[in-house]
Amino acid sequence: MTDRGGGSPPFSAPRLVMRGISKNFGATAALRRVDLEVQGGTVHALLGENGAGKSTLMKILSGALRPDGGQMFLDGVSYAPANPLDGRRRGIAMIYQELNLAPHLSVEENLMLGREKQTLGFLRRGEMRRRVGEALELVHHPEIEANVPVGELSIGARQVVEIARALMERARILVMDEPTSSLSQEDMDRLFQTIRRLAAEGVGLVYISHFLEEVQRVADSVTVLRDGQRIFFGRMEQVTLNDLIRLMVGQEVKQLFPKVDHTLGQPVLSLTSLKGRRMSRPVSFELRRGEILGLAGLVGAGRTETLRALFGLDTVQAGRWEVFGRIAGRGGPARRIRQGLGFLSEDRQVEGLAMDQSLADNLTLSHFRPYSRMGVLNLRRQRRAAEEWTVRMNIKVRSVLHPVASLSGGNQQKIALARLLHQQADILFLDEPTRGIDVVSKSQVYEWIGRLAREGKSVIFASSYFPELLGVCDTIAAFHRGRVVDVRPAADWNNADLMAAATLGQA
Amino acid sequence: MKEGKGRLRALINWLGPFIGLILVIILFSLLPDVRDRFLRVSNLRSVATQSVIVALGALGMTFVIISRGIDLSAASNIALSGVITAFAITAGFSPAAAVLAGILTGGLIGLTNGVLITSLRLVPFIITLGMLGIARGLAKWLAGNQKIDAPLTWVTELMVKSPRPRWLILAPGVWLMILLAVLLGFVLRSTVFGRHVFAIGSNEATARLCGVRTGRTKIFIYTLSGLLCGLAGVMEFSRLTVGDPTVAVGLELDIIAAVVIGGGSLNGGQGSILGTMIGVFIMAFLRNGSTMMGWPNYIQEIIIGLIIIAAVALDRLRYGREA
């Protein structure tokens, strides 16, 4: 393996050159003088942990963000997109995990959307059909026919429709962000064939994925980002999977994870072959009093789905589970809260908080009992309690009657967390509790988790950022595509093992 | 600068709903043709009486709209409940029993709405649109497609302009409206149920996550709305002294307009009883003043249409860009 960071590219005359790209968000540098080169006719993998800067770099490429420094060239011509539409016109196509198709329209209508051929307002159907036919032939997928509504296609086929649409735009560079995370093996193989065919047409592909094996299978060259910097650039044959993992993770960075001493007690939660509606496979594990159990895995690996089934947000289809030694039984969140469970959603905006309602209401919503008699609320007591909690949680606000939307992401997360503490949950399910919050807030969250464990509460901490799990948890269970790969004490894991388990399914 | 802007916004926020009402009253008090009669006690009294039916419907609708729902069946429900009340009196039941029957009919329609919305998981718009037709049809069927003449009882005195014991000053129906507005204002603001209504409307997923029994709460909301429509139906019967199955057609839109003018957001999570009552009075004063001016009906309709748009635009200003 040779690290050629900043050195000359291994190919000549790249289709896309990004040179010295920098981007700051406030005081934090998301990208620091990053270079990226992509050849026409090749697949280039862009790798890095969450937060390494991949998506920021791609947003700059697409025109969604303006860089603070650096230059871009497309086929040797300077390229500075004003917005994503401009980027698309210049030949940059992006395919995201969430697909952007109109489900009620047919494949053909989706492909032609926004560039219908017309004469005096009449659609030129013949010509449209011919161009659609060409594009579909190139991506060839048996399920796809021009007049089928996109909503009736499988996820894999829809992805192919997106690719075909990118082709219609005569894409020069095609960026695929985690294209396989929701695909079956068969669809994945077909996708790789399509990718190969596209490369043969001369398109330059940027392939972002956490699944390293498939990256190795499909990519010709690779760029690895870490903490906003390019730390590796070279041909895929030069590196092994373990090299890639080491490059992504870097040296064991000793971050400040406030350690709070706590002791483990009796089991409080145990599941045996439990399967929820959205879980692909049954799962078994045990949680003890005062234990912090990490669920490590990539998006879609089954962590969130497991927690949602346990909290009554998805129906449990099979298996048995006990809370404090009793069969948990059927029930929605209301029953789970009474059983002492609490759930922090991974998505504050959509589910976690009622954004336009007051901070006090959000904080106390799951537990009005201390302020109510016969259903009548004592609003003053509720407000005072909310004020006490904001002080205790170190949340700076002018008034607890302000809507939650007026707070920063970190403070919003603290409100959501404070709600679980306020409802006196004994078993807390925290799904990505530090997503999108600043470092100071993060370390406060870690400390609270430790303190909760010391008070004898139990925590399940689901995350795709493994260093925090290693820093905080007593035990870590690694998930890979719906399966628990292994459960070990945190001390017996390291970041590379976790990455291998989560990306390859290797125990 | 920012401080001043904040204060201005706070002021608009506070006065927002009142401003419209004050403007309407000032407008008619200045117009030379009506200013002598407009603010007279007898006129105010009749405005209050004219407001009762819309107000009762709008009180329930406020809960519905805050929970991000809609009840299109309100007016049909009023007609049906009025017919039932008349029917019961003609059938020889005591007036009290007839009133109860009217109110419970409304409640039953509301309960059905709530149960269908939660069990079929269809949007309230569809369910209550269906119920709009069903309740109206039932009313016509029961009444044999004509008005039901009922003997005079105390029920028909609930909405008279000059009530029998003179010390009452206002019609019993008006007092009932005021009492219910105060009570429901309290329920919305300061009870667990009220908070749950807001939470469901603001973000149903969050409410569920926090253990709010969203289905049960919604059934309760629509039942409440139905009961109030039932009471409004009784008042409608009292006003007309007959059970008329064709009355109040399109009134649900007035009711919804009152809530929206009063700051209720169709996106849920926003609204108040005070605002709704002001919305009701804005529309009542407009109707009353325009009639006094001899303006034709279509002018009133245009003005009310403009007021609805202006009120919601003002709302946007108050709460930022969403809405």
Contacts between the chains, C-beta under 8 A, distances in Angstrom:
chain1	res1	chain2	res2	distance
A	311	B	209	7.9
A	313	B	208	7.4
A	313	B	209	7.2
A	332	B	208	7.1
A	332	B	213	7.7
A	333	B	208	5.7
A	333	B	209	5.8
A	333	B	210	7.3
A	333	B	211	5.1
A	334	B	211	4.2
A	334	B	212	7.3
A	334	B	213	5.4
A	336	B	211	7.7
A	337	B	210	7.7
A	337	B	211	4.1
A	338	B	211	7.7
A	343	B	209	6.3
A	345	B	205	7.9
A	345	B	209	6.2
A	350	B	203	8.0
A	350	B	205	6.6
A	351	B	203	7.3
A	351	B	205	4.2
A	351	B	206	6.0
A	351	B	209	6.2
A	352	B	206	6.5
A	352	B	209	7.3
A	353	B	203	7.1
A	353	B	206	6.0
A	354	B	198	7.7
A	354	B	199	5.4
A	354	B	202	3.8
A	354	B	203	4.1
A	354	B	206	4.7
A	354	B	207	7.2
A	354	B	269	6.9
A	355	B	202	7.2
A	355	B	203	6.9
A	356	B	202	5.4
A	356	B	269	5.1
A	356	B	270	7.1
A	356	B	319	7.6
A	356	B	322	7.7
A	357	B	198	5.9
A	357	B	199	6.5
A	357	B	202	4.8
A	357	B	203	7.9
A	357	B	269	6.3
A	361	B	195	6.0
A	361	B	198	7.0
A	361	B	199	7.0
A	362	B	206	7.8
A	365	B	195	7.0
A	365	B	199	5.6
A	365	B	206	7.4
A	365	B	207	7.2
A	365	B	210	4.2
A	365	B	212	7.2
A	366	B	209	7.8
A	366	B	210	3.7
A	366	B	211	5.2
A	368	B	192	4.9
A	368	B	195	6.8
A	372	B	191	7.6
A	372	B	192	5.1
A	375	B	191	5.1
A	375	B	192	5.0
A	375	B	193	6.1
A	376	B	190	6.1
A	376	B	191	5.3
A	376	B	192	7.8
A	377	B	190	5.0
A	377	B	191	5.9
A	377	B	192	6.1
A	377	B	194	7.8
A	377	B	195	6.7
A	379	B	189	7.6
A	379	B	190	5.7
A	419	B	210	7.1
